[in-house]
């Protein structure tokens, strides 16, 4: 019976490590999805703002927007 309990604990450890790997992969995919959603929202905001200008020159607005995006940039994690 001791061997079986030892086998069960090693199997449990393997399962825990697999669960951790799966969770880490899930979190990474979730972060990628969140970034895509944010970029989509930003693009939609630009299109909305562009429509507000009714054909006028929006260069000044785009320069300010670009500067704000650089200021609020999220650093890359490695």
Beta strands, then each sheet from edge to edge (+ up, - down):
end
